[in-house]
Amino acid sequence: MFVPNSHQQLSLYDSFKDLPKYLQEYLLDSWADTFQEIIFP
């Protein structure tokens, strides 16, 4: 059974932080952010 995970921890080597600002904004405005918030927890 799946349960929500309220403690999402970023990795020290998170590649998202290494992306240029315009790509970060592009990803946050795409389906990927919604997928991460709903499916991964």
PATORKOL-911923 format. One line per field, with one value per residue: x, y, z of N, C-alpha, C in turn; residue number from 1; residue in three letters; chain. Coordinates in nm, 4 decimals. Layout:
residues N
n.east = c(X  ...)
n.north = c(Y  ...)
n.up = c(Z  ...)
ca.east = c(X  ...)
ca.north = c(Y  ...)
ca.up = c(Z  ...)
c.east = c(X  ...)
c.north = c(Y  ...)
c.up = c(Z  ...)
nr = c(NUM  ...)
rest = c(ALA  ...)
kette = c(A  ...)
//
This chain:
residues 41
n.east = c(0.0850  0.0460  0.1621  0.1510  0.4542  0.5882  0.8360  1.0449  1.3647  1.6302  1.8981  2.2474  2.3869  2.2105  2.0949  1.9238  1.9703  2.2031  2.1355  2.0870  1.9157  1.6980  1.6285  1.5518  1.3196  1.1676  1.1286  0.9851  0.7502  0.6462  0.4961  0.6505  0.7056  0.4560  0.4179  0.6256  0.5413  0.2981  0.3099  0.5630  0.5719)
n.north = c(-0.1181  0.2252  0.5210  0.8705  1.0568  1.2818  1.3865  1.4848  1.4696  1.6478  1.5451  1.5704  1.5901  1.6874  1.7193  1.9086  2.1573  2.2284  2.2990  2.5530  2.8632  2.9175  2.6641  2.5390  2.6852  2.6144  2.3391  2.3476  2.4596  2.2640  1.9340  1.7742  1.8714  1.8571  1.5812  1.4947  1.5993  1.4689  1.1900  1.0807  1.1200)
n.up = c(0.0000  -0.0727  0.0804  0.1590  0.1488  0.3500  0.3882  0.1912  0.0781  -0.0558  -0.2595  -0.1960  -0.4255  -0.6160  -0.9368  -1.0410  -0.9233  -1.0456  -1.2986  -1.5516  -1.4815  -1.6568  -1.7508  -1.5139  -1.4536  -1.6762  -1.6337  -1.3923  -1.4796  -1.6380  -1.6937  -1.5365  -1.2789  -1.1503  -1.1664  -1.0013  -0.7559  -0.7067  -0.7752  -0.6838  -0.3959)
ca.east = c(0.0000  0.1211  0.1260  0.2248  0.5805  0.5959  0.9751  1.1263  1.4966  1.7108  2.0306  2.3579  2.4298  2.0895  2.1319  1.8345  2.0348  2.3134  2.0816  2.0704  1.7884  1.5891  1.5851  1.4791  1.1860  1.0981  1.0864  0.8828  0.6256  0.6044  0.4277  0.7453  0.6910  0.3320  0.4460  0.7102  0.4658  0.1836  0.3441  0.6769  0.5491)
ca.north = c(0.0000  0.3497  0.6279  0.9927  1.0809  1.4268  1.4243  1.4696  1.5242  1.6640  1.4873  1.6653  1.5978  1.7069  1.7796  2.0197  2.2819  2.2586  2.3443  2.6976  2.9140  2.9061  2.5243  2.5132  2.7424  2.5332  2.2146  2.3767  2.4916  2.1499  1.8256  1.7040  1.9178  1.7982  1.4374  1.4786  1.6306  1.3789  1.0490  1.0371  1.1030)
ca.up = c(0.0000  -0.0817  0.1734  0.1273  0.2160  0.3713  0.4140  0.0720  0.1012  -0.1763  -0.2548  -0.1979  -0.5644  -0.6951  -1.0648  -1.0696  -0.8797  -1.1366  -1.4270  -1.5662  -1.4286  -1.7551  -1.7554  -1.3891  -1.4694  -1.7765  -1.5692  -1.2926  -1.5504  -1.7187  -1.6228  -1.4509  -1.1404  -1.0993  -1.1510  -0.8822  -0.6345  -0.6855  -0.7895  -0.6037  -0.2506)
c.east = c(0.0893  0.0698  0.2065  0.3531  0.5968  0.7390  1.0602  1.2583  1.5720  1.8479  2.1354  2.4049  2.3102  2.1233  2.0428  1.8991  2.1486  2.2656  2.0776  1.9294  1.6734  1.5395  1.5104  1.3362  1.1040  1.0454  0.9757  0.7483  0.5732  0.5320  0.5202  0.7314  0.5659  0.3508  0.5253  0.6315  0.3568  0.2268  0.4558  0.6500  0.4782)
c.north = c(0.1240  0.4496  0.7523  1.0046  1.2317  1.4754  1.3987  1.5418  1.5331  1.6025  1.5990  1.6896  1.6128  1.7817  1.8979  2.1536  2.3240  2.3089  2.4966  2.7394  2.8955  2.7616  2.4846  2.5643  2.6613  2.4041  2.2382  2.4089  2.3742  2.0463  1.7581  1.7442  1.8575  1.6488  1.4128  1.5023  1.5285  1.2317  1.0054  1.0293  0.9730)
c.up = c(0.0000  0.0205  0.1362  0.2107  0.2297  0.3915  0.2912  0.0933  -0.0305  -0.1548  -0.2550  -0.3410  -0.6579  -0.8235  -1.1011  -1.0331  -0.9718  -1.2721  -1.4327  -1.5217  -1.5279  -1.7668  -1.6274  -1.4004  -1.5692  -1.7134  -1.4667  -1.3562  -1.6328  -1.6326  -1.5220  -1.3041  -1.0763  -1.0749  -1.0238  -0.7538  -0.6035  -0.6835  -0.6944  -0.4536  -0.2225)
nr = c(1  2  3  4  5  6  7  8  9  10  11  12  13  14  15  16  17  18  19  20  21  22  23  24  25  26  27  28  29  30  31  32  33  34  35  36  37  38  39  40  41)
rest = c(MET  PHE  VAL  PRO  ASN  SER  HIS  GLN  GLN  LEU  SER  LEU  TYR  ASP  SER  PHE  LYS  ASP  LEU  PRO  LYS  TYR  LEU  GLN  GLU  TYR  LEU  LEU  ASP  SER  TRP  ALA  ASP  THR  PHE  GLN  GLU  ILE  ILE  PHE  PRO)
kette = c(A  A  A  A  A  A  A  A  A  A  A  A  A  A  A  A  A  A  A  A  A  A  A  A  A  A  A  A  A  A  A  A  A  A  A  A  A  A  A  A  A)
//
